[in-house]
Amino acid sequence: MFAGGVFRVRPVGDRACIVELPDIDRVLGVAARLRELDPPGMIDVVPAARTVLVVCVDRAAVRRVAETVAGFDERISAGEAAGDEVTIDVVYDGDDLVEVGELTGLGHDGVIAAHTETAWRAAFGGFAPGFVYLAGGDPRLEVPRLASPRTTVPMGSVALAGGLSAVYPGASPGGWRLIGRTGERMWDEAQDRPARVAPGDTVRFRAVREVVRLALGEAGGQAPRDPRLRKSVAQASPAAPAAQPALTVLDPGLLTLVQDAGRQGHAALGVTASGALDRGALQRANLAVGNAPGVAGLEHLNGGLVLRAHRALRIAVTGAEAEIRVESAEPSVPRAVPLGDAVELSAGETLHIGAPRRGLRNYLAVQGGLATGREVLGSAAYDSLSGLGTPPLSSGDMLALGPEPGGARPDSDLTRSAAQPPTARRAVLRFVPGPRDDWFTADARAAFISQAWRVSPRSNRVGLRLDGDPLTRSRPGELATEGMTRGSVQVPPNGLPVLFLADHPVTGGYPVIGTVIDADLDRVAQLAPGAEVRFHPVDPDEPGEPLGLDAPVPETVSFTIEIDGRRHRVTVSGALAAALNRLNAAGDRAALAELLVEVVGKASR
């Protein structure tokens, strides 16, 4: 935790922090003030119910943010966050309108009056682009979520839950109570301001008899106040001549995606960064062919990709250890392609990527980069949670090239220094405890560190799901929604951790027991189902070097400890002893003392 100031600031991994605040007014005030001051190195500001998450480029930037927040006055409020006023026309005929009237005692007409006669404040972004939680409405409209969520909520549905209101920007599952529908487009990526409503805006609902679906510009949308919300790369014009294809996808294998450096800085609108899971591998491939590190290439899962070249190309493949070969149009012996080296493809030749021997994902870069015409907020990256960006590739898809590169030399030192071998069947990931580790028992915190977790086959680009012994919470109830970041290890009610990856939701309501440091996240991209994962706590300011595999853990370990002048001999499991050693190495004296007292107490009974 950072010292100083009236608001508590907790570390979130090594590249983010979370500011704890008493109410939504101060949340919006702090978020607006940070955006206005824009400390060097700040990437994202994510307001939520009682917190503001700030994501930065490095540890030094996080400290600058904490120092900035330490200077804020406790009276900071939403008055400093005045936004646009947005009017949304609604037909009040939702499936749950009558039930909401019964639950609140307001009746059908009373619910409509309460919803339209009070201004709502756009507080924070939600699980999808354009989904914004609206607060500050009539308190009589507070109703619980549905006991069983709907599998599909129609696009444009206007809903209530827990004292908040929202409009669904697209069809999706949902447990909110539906009271009406609107024709407003809450998210339109073709516009300069893609989100109809942004945090800080004032929203008024207006009852109408029928809806008219309008494009955002026709509805009077204004340019975004924050320049980081404006698209930085325009989409390709439908009238523009098609670029000549350079590659054809003959077989995409299990999954092949266009990925780049992602779309940073838009989490407040519900847009996660996305981008390559193994960022270092994409950078190495680009640098090998002379591109800038973050230009668009291909991310391929688990082998089977076959591409045909239409003209001479320079390519490089990095990531998982796999057989990579080139076959010519004429019968001949296929030639092998060394992993990480730039090679030439001639017109008519095909590139094959086989099943990985180690690792899970390969990355392919082409000199000049890929041009898809599907850029959203400056990125062509496919976001599997929201569907933004270039859709997954299919057989027959043709790929064109972007502009000629002007980046690093193909033999750049960065190409070599950034190299990292694909992860084997086991890995140790460094993490910073919290920000919500205090929601778990001492035994659960120790078990998180000591046990070997297994990667579930249900893992994907949203998160690495882990199987093992469930973790037990120390407190009941629900955590108020707060910002999530890449590397957050969230623990849902089933007690099994989920390590969030590139396509994670920007906010969540389950406690985060720890956050994996940024330097170890590329390794996660190469973990296959069944792989073993262990977690090692570290100080975010001194995380140490990447860790290899754990040494074999003995069944039991005995030691003595002195408490209040008396020495106690204790025998614990080898896994628990390893957890105690990790807490001691990480300098987490409070957690170590709490766990030791609990261990000695159990041994004395």
N, C-alpha and C positions, 0 to 999 in steps of 0.2 A: 504494500500500500504506500502511496506517495504522501509525504507529510505536508502540512500547511494548508491554509484556506478553510473556508466554512463548509465546503462540499467535499465529501469523501471521494477519493479517486483510487480505484483498484486497477492493478495491471491485468491485462488480458493477453496472455502470451508475452512475446517480446516486442510486438509491433502494434499494440493497441492498448487502450485503457477505457475504463467505464466510469462515468461520473454519476454518483447517486444523488438524487434530488427528491424533495418532498412532494412535489405535485407537477401537473402537466404545464402550468404556467412557467415554472422555472425551467422545466425541460426545454420548452420552446425558446425561452429567453437565452439559455446557455447555448443551445444549438445555433441560434441566430448570431449570437455574439462571436462564437468561434468561427463561423463562416465569414463574418465581417472582418475579423482580425486575420484570419487565414495564416496561422503560424507556418513557417517553412516546413515542408515535409508532411503536411497533413493531407490525407487522401480522401477520407470519407467521414461524415458526421451523421450518425444514425440516432435520431430521437426515438424514444419508446415511452412506455407508460410512466416510469419513474426514473429513467436513466438516459444518459446520452453516451453511446459508444463512439469512440474516435479511433480510426485506423490510420496508421502512418507508414512512411517508407522505411523507417529504421528506429532503433531504440532512442537515439538522440532526439528525434522528432517527437516521440512519445513524452519524453521528459520536458520538452518545450511546451507541449500542450498542457501537461500537469502544472507547470509553473504559471502558464497563462490562466488556467482555471483557479489557481490559488489566489489570484488577484481579483476575482469576481466578488461583487457585493451580494450578500444574501437576499437583497431585495430585487435582484434581477428577475424580470418577468416577461410574459408573452407580449407585453406592450412593445417590447423591442423587436418583436417578430411579426409585425404587421405584414400580411400578404395580400393577395388579390381577394376580391369577393366574387364567388361563383354561384350562379343559380342553376339548379337542376330540376327539370320538370319531371314529375312522377305521376304515373297512374297507380292509384292505391287499390290494388286488387290482388295482393299477395296471398299465397296459400295459408300463411299463418296469421293474417291480419285479425281474423275473428278471435283466434286463441290469444293473441297478444292483448286484445281488448278485454278478454276475460281475466287474464293474468294480472293486468294492471288495474282493472276496475274502471277503465276509461271508456270501454265500448269502442265500436268500429269508428265512429266519427271523432271520438275523443282522441284516439291514437293519431289519426290524421292531423287533427288540430295541434296536438303536442309536437308532432314531428315537423310541421311546417311553420309554426309560430315562433320557434326558438332558433337562433343562429347556432351553427355547429362550427367547431374549430378543427381543421385538419391537423392531427397530432403527429402521426408517424406512418411510414409505409408498412405494408404487410407482406403476405406470402407470395404475391405476384405483382408484376409491373402494373401500376395504376390502382392497386388496392390500397386505400388509405383509411386508417382508423380515424373516425370523427368523434370528438369528445365535446363535452360542454353543453349537450342538449338538455331537454326537459328531464329531470331526474326521475320522474314518474315512469319513464319508458325503460327502466332497467328490468330486463327479463333474462332468464338463463338460456344457454344454448340448448339445442335439441339433444335429447338423451342419445339418439342415434343419428349421426350426420347423414345428409343426403349424398348419394353417390354422384349426383350432378345438380348443380345450381345454375340456372340459365344466365347467360350474359345479360348484364344490365339490371339484375335483381337488386332491389334496395332492401336492406336487412338491418336487424337489431340484435344485439347480444351484450349482456353485461354492462349496460349503460352506454354502449358505443353504437354508432351507426356506420354503414359502409355501403358502397356500390360495387358489385362484382364486375370487374372489367372484362371477364371472359367466362365461359362455362368451366366449372370446376367443382370438385367435392366441397361440401361446406355444412357447418352445423348451426349457422345463424338463422334467425327466424325471419321469413320473407314477408314483407308488408306491401311491396309494390315493385314497379319496374320503370326503367327509364330508357330513352333512346339515345342518351348522351354516350359518346365514345370516351370512356375513361382513360383509354390508352391508345394512342395513334402514333406509331413509330415514324410515320412519314412527315410528321409535323416538327417544327423547331422546338415547340414545347410538347413532348409526347404525352405527358401526364395532364389530364384535365384538371386535377386537383393536386397541389403540392403541399407538404407540411408548412403550416403557418397561414394557409388560406382560410378565409371564412366561407362557409357553405350554407346556403339557404335552399330548402326544398320547396317546390311550388306544385300544388295539386292541379292536374290537368285531366281531361277526359280521354285523350289519346296521345301516344308518343309519336314524335317525328325524329327519326335518327339523323343526326347532323354530324358532319365532319367537324373536327376540333376548330379549324379556322373559321367555319361558318358560324360556330357557336360563340364567337367573340373571344377566342383564346388569345392571351397576350404572350409576349416573349418572356422567357424565364428570367427571374430576378438574378439568380445565381448563374453566371456564365458557364459553370461546369455542368448545368443541366441541358445545355444546348448541344445538339448533335455536332460533332466535329468533322464527320465525314458524310457527305451527302450520298444518298442511295443512287444507284444507277438510274438514269432516265429511261423509261420504256421506249422512248423514241430513239435512243442512242444506238448506233450500229453494234451488233454483237461482236465481241472480240473473237479472234480465231482460236479454236480449241488447241491446247497443247497436249492434253492427256485425256484419255477415255478410261472410265472405270469399267473394267471387265468383270470384276468380282470385288465387292466391298468387304468380304469376310463378315465376321460377326458384327462389327460396328466401326465405321470410319467417319470421322468428323473433321470439318474445317475448324481449326483453332488458331488463335493468335495470343497476344498479350492480354486480351480481355478488355472489358469496359469498366474502368475504375471510376469511382466518384459519384455513383448514382444510387447508392443503397437506400437513401432517404425516400426514393420513389419506388422501392420494392425491387430494384434491379441489382442483382448480384454481379460480381466482376466476371465470373466464368473464366474462359481462357484455358490454355493447356494445363492439364493436371501435373505433368512433369515439365515444369517451366524450363529447367536447365537443359533437358533433352531437346526441346524445341529451339532454344537459343543456340545450342551447339550445332544443330543441323543447319540453321540459318547462317551462322557464321562460317560454316564450312564451305558454303556456296557463295559467300560474299554479300548476303543480305543483312539488313539491320536485324538485331536479335529477336524482335517481337512480331515480325510480319507473319502473315497467314501461311500455315502449312497444314499437313494432315496429321491427325492423331488416330492411330489404328490399334484396335483391341484384339489381342490374342491370335494374330496370324490369319492368313488367307487372302490378303489384299493382292489384287492383280491389276496393274495399270498398263496401258499401251501409249507410247509416245507418238505424237503426230509429226514432230520435228526434232531437231537436235536440242537436247536439254542437259543442264547440269543439275544433278540432284545429290542429296545426302540423306541417309537414314541413321537415326540414333535411337537410344532407349533400350528396350529389352534385347537380350542376346538371342538372335534368331538367324536362321538361314535366309540370306537375301541373295537372289540371283537374277540375272538378266538373260533373256532368251531372244534370239534374233528371229526375223520373219523366215529366214531360210534355215533348213535343218543344220544344226551345228551344236557343239558342246556348250551348254550354258556356262556363263562366267559368274563367279562369285563376287559379291559386292562387300567389301570390308565395312563393318559397322563404324559410322562416324566419318568416313572418307567421302570426299566429293568425287563423283564419277560421271562420265558422259553417257547419255542415252542417245541413240540414233533413231531417226524416224522409222516406225514400224516395230521397234523392239518393245518387249514387255518386261515389266519389273514385278517380281514375285517376293512377297514377304511370308516366310513360313511361321509355324507355331513356335513361340518362345521357349528356349531352354531355361532361361532365368529371366524374371521380370514378367511384365504383362502388356505394356504398351510400347509401340514404336512411333516415331515421329519422322515425317518426310518433309523436307524443304526442297523447293525448286528455285533456281536462280531467277530473281525477278519477283518471287512471291506469287501467291494465287489471288486472282481477282474474281469475286463471286457476284458482285452487285447486290449483296444482301447485308450490307453494313447497317448496324443499328447502334446509335450512340458511339460511332467511331470504331466499331469492331464487327468483324464477320463471324466471331466465335459463336458456336451453337451452345445455348444454355438449355440443358435437358429438363430443367424444372419449369421454365416459363415458355420454352419454344422459340425464344428470340434467336436471331442469327440465321446462319445457313443450315438447312435441314440435313440430317444424316444422308450420306451418299448412297446411291443405288446403282445397280448395273446399268450401263448405258449413259450415265452422267458424264458430261464433258467439262473439263476444267481449263480456264484461260489463265494467262499470266498477267501479273501486275506490271508496274513500271520497272525499268532497269534499276538495279540496286546501286546504292551509294554508301553502303555501310562499311563494316569491318572487313579487313583483309581475310581471305580464306584461311591463311595460316596464322590468324590472330592468336596471341597468347591466351586470350579468354576461351578460345575453343578448347584448349588443353586444360587450363586451370579449372574450368567449370565441370570437367568430366567427373562422373560419379557412377560406379558400377551398379547395374540393376540389383534390386534387393533380392535376397535369397528367400528361403522359406521361413526365416525368422528375422525379426528386427526389433531394436530397442529405440523408442522415440522419446526424445527429451520434451518435457512439458513444464509449464508454469502452473502451479496449483491455483484453482479458482477461475472466475471470480465467485463461484457459488459452492466451493467445497465444504463450506460450513453447513450445507443442507444435508450432509451425509455423516453417518456415524464414524467414529474413529476406526472401527473394524473395516468399514466399507472403504475408507480412504486408504487404509493399509492394503486391503485386498485389490484395489485398483492398481496399486504399484506392484504387488507381489505376484499376482497370478498371471499366467500366460493366456492371453486372449486369442481366440481364433477368428480369422476373417470370414465373415458369412458370405455365402453365394448371393445374398440379397444386396450386397454392396454395389454402388454405382458412382457416378460422378457427383451426386448430391452428398453422399456420405459413405464412409467405411463402417459397416455394421459389424459389431463384435459379439461373439458368443462366449459364454463363460458362466461363472457363478454370479447371479444378479447382485447388484449393490443396493444396500438398504439406506433409506433416508433417515435423517434424525428429526425431521419436522414434517407435519402434514400440510395440506393446502396446496395452492398453486402459486407459482412464481409469476409476478407481473411480467408481461411481455417485455423483452429487452433485446438489444441488438446481438447478433451472432457474427462470427468471423470465420474465415478459413482457418481450420485448426481447432475450433471449439469442440470439446468432447461433451456432448449433451447426453443426459441420462433420462430417458422417458420413464413412465411408471413401471415398466417391466424390469427395470434395473439393469438393462444391457446397454452399454455405451454406444454412441454413434459419433464417429469422428467426422466433422463436416469438412467437405472438400470444395472444389471450385464452384459448383452449382448450388450451394447451400441456400436456404431461405435467409433473408436478411434479418428477420426477427424470429424469436421463438419463446415458448413459455415453459420449457423444462430447464432445470438447473444445469450449469456447466461445471463439472468437477475439476476440469483443467483445460489448458489450451496448449497444443503442440507448437513448438517454436517454428518460425518460418523456414529455417534452414533444413528441417527434417521433413517438410511436407512433400517435396518431390519424391522422396523414397516411398511414401505411402502410395503414390500412383502406380508403383510397380509391384504391389503386394497382391498376390493371387488368392482366390478363395482357399481357405484351409491354412493359410500362412499364420505363423505365430507372432503375436505382437506383445511386447512388454513396454511399460511406461516408466520413465526415470525423471523424478522431479529435479528442477534446476532453478537457480536464481536467474531472472531475465537479464540481469546486467553481466552475469558471468556464467553463460550456459555451458562452457567447456567445449570439447571436441565431440564430433559425432561418435556414437557408441556402436560397438559391434554386437555380437551375440553374448547373452548371459552365460557365465560359467555354470556348470551343473550345480543344482541347489541340493544341499544335504537334507535328509528327512527331518532331523531335529538339531537344534543348537542350544547349548547351555551357557549361561553367563551369570555374573553377579552384579547387583546394582545397590547403591547406598541411597536410602530415603530416610530423612529425619534421623540420621545417625545410626540407622540399622541397616545391615547388609542382608540382601535377599538373593537366594539362588533361584534362577528361573530357567525353565526349559520351554522353548517355543519351537514351532515348526520352522523348517529352513526357509520357507517362503516368507513367513512373518519376520524372521531375522533379516532377510534381504531387504524387506520394506523398511525396517528400522535403520539399516545401514544407509539406504538411499535418502531417507529423511535427514539423517545426520550429515551426509555428504552435501546435501542441498542447503544445509544451514537452517532448516525449518524447525527451530528449537521448540516452538509452541506445540506443533503437531507431534513432535517426537516425545515431549514431556507428557502430553495428554495420553498418547498411546502406551507409554511405559507405565504410567500410573494405573491404567486400565489392565494391562497385562499382569502387573504385580498384584493388583487387587484380586483378579481371578485366581492367580496361583496361591494366594493366601487362604482362599475359601475352601 
